Amino acid sequence: MAGHILPPITAPATHLPPAMVAKAWKAAQDFEAMALNEFLAPMFKTVDLSQSMFGGGEAEQSWQPLLINEMAKGIAAHGGVGIAAPVYAQMLRTMEEKRNP
């Protein structure tokens, strides 16, 4: 379990094609990364960048959203905080229902 905050997610039983299941998991992880990005962004607004290694400035401000986005993606890719799993399960249920009305 090294590198993960939560235990690995196992896919619920489904009759969907594996490619569709993989696409749903990727979408759920992307959703978690987007949510984490929104959670992390305000935190960085409280940091005094003038005392940072690079001294702040406009260049650092323009790259900061990219840094936050990559941090959020990294957190989501390593288990996240538990948002992706229920989103993924609901996506699979919804796709199953649409496939078998």
C-alpha angles and dihedrals in degrees: 000000000000112000095023129101094198130030115275116276119245117205116249114245108279141163092215120119113268092242091057091048091050091049090051092051091050090050091049091050091047089051091051091049090051091050092048089049089057091048094048099044097073090048091061092052089068094056118102100227094184088078094047126109092264097039099242118256135142095301092055090046092052093052096043097085089054091051092049091048092052091047089052091049090050093051091048092047091054098053100292121212098297103277098111098056099061091039089052093048091050092048090053092048091050093048091048091051092050090048095047107030 
